[in-house]
Amino acid sequence: MVVGLLFLAGGAGGMAVAGTLETFPTALGGNGAALALLVAWAIPDLREARRGREVDGDLLGAAVFAIVLLLLPVAVDWADPLAGATGLVAGAALGYPLARLATAR
């Protein structure tokens, strides 16, 4: 259920923002959905790394994926930068409280 919410917040939310702020929104929100999931997945490992602890996750690989997804609008005309930015924000906004909730248990 949480993954579905993240996917919808990044993808559909990104397209809602792009459709509201642009005059002719012809784009797809896949990059927003992917960034929301990626950021939410990376937050627990980023919190641990910030504390100086060793993490098992591949943060370098996640950073490469994030850069590719953020630069996707440069390569293809149907990818929307606003959808990607919204996905980034949605992943952080939903992922951080989830990470705190998981560590509190």
C-alpha positions as CSV (number, residue, x, y, z in Angstrom):
1,M,0.0,0.0,0.0
2,V,2.8,2.4,0.8
3,V,4.6,1.7,-2.4
4,G,1.4,2.3,-4.3
5,L,1.0,5.6,-2.5
6,L,4.5,6.6,-3.3
7,F,4.1,5.7,-7.0
8,L,0.9,7.7,-7.3
9,A,2.3,10.7,-5.4
10,G,5.3,10.8,-7.7
11,G,3.7,9.9,-11.0
12,A,0.1,11.3,-10.8
13,G,1.2,14.2,-8.5
14,G,4.0,15.1,-10.9
15,M,1.6,15.2,-13.8
16,A,-0.9,17.2,-11.8
17,V,1.8,19.8,-11.1
18,A,3.0,19.8,-14.7
19,G,-0.5,20.1,-16.0
20,T,-1.3,23.0,-13.7
21,L,1.9,25.0,-14.3
22,E,2.4,24.5,-18.1
23,T,0.2,25.8,-20.9
24,F,0.4,22.7,-23.1
25,P,1.1,19.7,-20.9
26,T,2.0,16.8,-23.2
27,A,4.3,14.7,-21.0
28,L,4.5,11.5,-19.1
29,G,5.1,11.2,-15.4
30,G,7.2,8.1,-15.3
31,N,10.3,9.9,-14.2
32,G,8.4,11.4,-11.2
33,A,7.1,8.0,-10.1
34,A,10.5,6.4,-10.4
35,L,12.2,9.3,-8.5
36,A,9.7,9.1,-5.7
37,L,10.3,5.4,-5.2
38,L,14.1,5.8,-5.5
39,V,14.4,8.7,-3.0
40,A,12.1,6.9,-0.5
41,W,14.2,3.8,-0.8
42,A,17.5,5.6,-0.3
43,I,16.5,7.7,2.7
44,P,17.1,5.1,5.4
45,D,20.6,4.4,4.1
46,L,21.3,8.1,3.8
47,R,20.3,8.6,7.4
48,E,22.6,5.8,8.5
49,A,25.5,7.1,6.4
50,R,25.0,10.5,7.9
51,R,25.4,9.0,11.3
52,G,28.7,7.5,10.3
53,R,27.5,3.9,10.1
54,E,28.2,1.5,7.3
55,V,25.3,0.8,5.0
56,D,24.6,-2.2,2.9
57,G,22.7,-0.3,0.2
58,D,24.3,0.9,-3.0
59,L,24.0,4.6,-2.7
60,L,26.3,5.3,-5.6
61,G,24.1,3.3,-7.9
62,A,21.0,5.1,-6.5
63,A,22.7,8.4,-7.2
64,V,23.4,7.4,-10.8
65,F,19.8,6.4,-11.3
66,A,18.6,9.7,-9.8
67,I,20.9,11.7,-12.1
68,V,19.7,9.8,-15.1
69,L,16.0,10.3,-14.1
70,L,16.6,14.0,-13.4
71,L,18.3,14.5,-16.8
72,L,15.7,12.5,-18.7
73,P,13.9,15.6,-19.9
74,V,17.1,16.7,-21.7
75,A,17.2,13.5,-23.7
76,V,13.5,13.0,-24.6
77,D,10.8,15.6,-25.1
78,W,8.0,13.7,-23.4
79,A,9.7,13.6,-20.0
80,D,8.7,16.5,-17.9
81,P,11.1,18.2,-15.5
82,L,8.3,19.3,-13.2
83,A,7.1,15.8,-12.9
84,G,10.6,14.7,-11.9
85,A,11.0,17.4,-9.4
86,T,7.6,16.6,-7.9
87,G,8.6,13.0,-7.6
88,L,11.8,13.9,-5.9
89,V,9.9,16.0,-3.3
90,A,7.1,13.4,-2.9
91,G,9.7,10.7,-2.2
92,A,11.5,12.8,0.4
93,A,8.3,14.0,2.0
94,L,6.9,10.4,2.3
95,G,10.1,8.5,2.7
96,Y,11.6,10.5,5.6
97,P,8.7,9.9,8.0
98,L,8.5,6.2,7.0
99,A,12.3,5.8,7.7
100,R,11.8,7.4,11.1
101,L,8.9,5.2,11.9
102,A,10.8,2.1,10.9
103,T,13.8,3.0,13.1
104,A,11.5,3.9,16.0
105,R,10.3,0.3,16.2
